[in-house]
């Protein structure tokens, strides 16, 4: 599948701010989409990004997580696990549609529409340079870090 062309997007963010991709020029940006706050895989993925966050910083890279959860849910999730990065609330699925991460998934034998765990890396010029889709959380943050260290 060819990747969508994404030049910009804007979402409400934890820390009482708004995240705008185009405002991040000059830094690499990792945007990771995850299904739901406070679930095992999503918590593990966030913790791995948290633990490697200083190394992302050394690679001139910021990290943001995106799900359909509310800002209130995100603030609690971020605080509970000490995430040093912001979480973006895509409650109306604007970015999910832009990045084409909504998929039909099987959950307990039922088809449900949800976010396919995916990560996108933008270089310092705002160009999408790498994406992972349908990934597994364990070890993924380290793989993303290894990639951004080559930019």
Residue pairs with C-beta under 8 A, 6 or more apart in sequence:
1 100
1 133
3 128
3 131
4 98
4 99
4 100
5 128
6 21
6 98
6 99
6 120
6 122
6 128
7 21
7 22
7 126
8 20
8 21
8 22
8 126
9 20
9 21
9 94
9 95
9 98
10 18
10 19
10 20
10 21
11 18
11 19
11 66
11 88
11 89
11 90
11 94
11 95
12 18
12 19
12 71
12 88
12 89
13 19
13 64
13 71
13 86
13 87
13 88
13 89
14 71
14 74
14 75
14 78
14 86
14 87
14 88
15 86
17 86
19 64
19 86
19 88
21 29
21 31
21 122
21 126
22 126
24 62
24 122
24 126
25 124
25 125
25 126
26 124
27 60
27 61
27 62
27 124
28 59
28 60
28 61
28 62
28 121
28 122
28 123
28 124
28 148
28 151
29 61
29 62
29 63
29 64
29 121
29 122
30 49
30 56
30 61
30 62
30 63
30 64
30 119
30 120
30 121
30 144
30 148
31 64
31 66
31 99
31 119
31 120
31 121
31 122
32 45
32 49
32 63
32 64
32 65
32 66
32 117
32 118
32 119
32 120
32 144
33 65
33 66
33 67
33 95
33 96
33 99
33 101
33 115
33 116
33 117
33 118
33 119
33 120
34 41
34 42
34 45
34 46
34 65
34 66
34 67
34 115
34 117
35 41
35 42
35 67
35 114
35 115
35 117
36 42
36 67
36 68
36 69
36 114
36 115
37 67
37 69
37 73
37 74
37 76
37 77
37 87
38 73
38 76
38 77
38 80
41 117
41 136
41 137
42 67
42 137
43 77
43 81
44 137
44 138
45 117
45 137
45 140
45 141
46 65
46 77
46 81
46 83
47 81
48 137
48 138
48 139
48 140
48 141
48 142
49 56
49 63
49 65
49 83
49 85
49 141
49 144
50 81
50 82
50 83
50 84
50 85
51 141
52 141
52 142
52 145
53 63
53 84
53 85
55 145
55 149
56 62
56 63
56 145
56 148
59 145
59 148
59 149
59 151
60 124
60 151
61 148
61 151
62 85
63 85
64 85
64 86
64 87
64 88
65 83
65 85
65 86
65 87
65 88
66 87
66 88
66 90
66 95
66 96
67 74
67 87
67 89
67 90
67 115
68 89
68 90
68 91
68 93
68 96
68 115
69 77
69 87
69 89
69 91
70 89
70 91
71 89
74 87
74 88
74 89
77 83
77 87
78 86
78 87
88 95
90 96
93 102
96 102
96 115
99 118
99 120
101 115
101 116
101 118
101 133
102 113
102 114
102 115
102 116
103 113
103 114
103 115
103 116
104 111
104 112
104 113
105 111
105 112
105 113
105 114
105 116
106 112
107 114
116 133
116 134
117 134
117 135
117 136
117 137
118 131
118 132
118 133
118 134
118 135
119 131
119 132
119 135
119 140
119 144
120 128
120 130
120 131
121 128
121 129
121 130
121 131
121 144
121 147
121 148
121 151
122 128
122 129
123 129
123 151
124 151
129 151
130 147
132 140
132 143
132 144
